[in-house]
Amino acid sequence: MVTFGPDEVGLVDQSSCAGVRADLKSCLLNSDCCKKERKTPRECLKLGTVPDECLQLRQSFFECKRSLLDNRRRFRGVKGY
């Protein structure tokens, strides 16, 4: 059995918004809509039956992706993780 320390575990995806994306994904998959009603995360987001935390993470992910297209980010940095 192999165990990893907290410093050794990381995301496979190393893109700028990977941390926010992973948090959003886990939040959606752990919501009652996906678990109990057996719907996809996309359907749950469209219906709006997800917790407020997931909606806030969705907005953060949107802001992170939008900042990648913003030319001013050279001076301000990338939003997100």
N, C-alpha and C positions, 0 to 999 in steps of 0.2 A: 504494500500500500504506500502510495506516494502522498506526502503532505506538503503544502506550500505555506510559507509564512505570508503575512499581510503585505510585505514589500515585494514579494515575488509574483504575486497575482496581478495580471494586467489584462487590458482589453486587446483583442486581436486587431481590431480596427484602430488605427492610430490617427485618423483624420481629426480635424479641428473640433468637430461637434460630436465626437464618438461618445463621450461621457454622458452628455445630455440625452443622446439617442438611446443609450443603454438604460438610463434611468426611466425614460418615457416608456420604453418597451416593457421593462419589468413592472412598472406601475399599471400599464394597460393589461398585461397578462395576469396580474394578481387581482384585478378588479372583479367584482361580482358579475358584471356583464359577460366577461369572457369565461369565467369559471362556471357559474351556475347556468347561465342562459346559452352557453356554447356558441357565442357569436365571435366573429373576428374582431380584432382591435379596431380596424377601420370602421366596421359597422357600429361598434360601440361609440366611437368618436362622432360619427354622423348623427346617431340618436341622442347623444349628449348624456348618456347614462353612466358616465365615469365620474370618479371623485374629483373634487376641485384641485387636488394635488396634481392629477394627471393633466388637467387643463392648463395649469400653470407651467408644467413641464413642456407641454405642447407649444405654448407661447415662447418659452425660453429657447426651444429648439428652432422655432421659426426665426427668432431674433438672431440666433447664432448663424443660421444658414444665410440670412439676409446680410449679415455683417461680412460674409465672405465675398459678396458682390460689391461691397462698398469700398471705393478707392481711398476713403479717409482712414481705413483701418491700418494703413501703414503707420500712421501716427498714433492712433488710439489703441491698437491691438485687437485681437479677435475676442469676441464675447463668448462666454461659456467656459468650459473646463480648460 
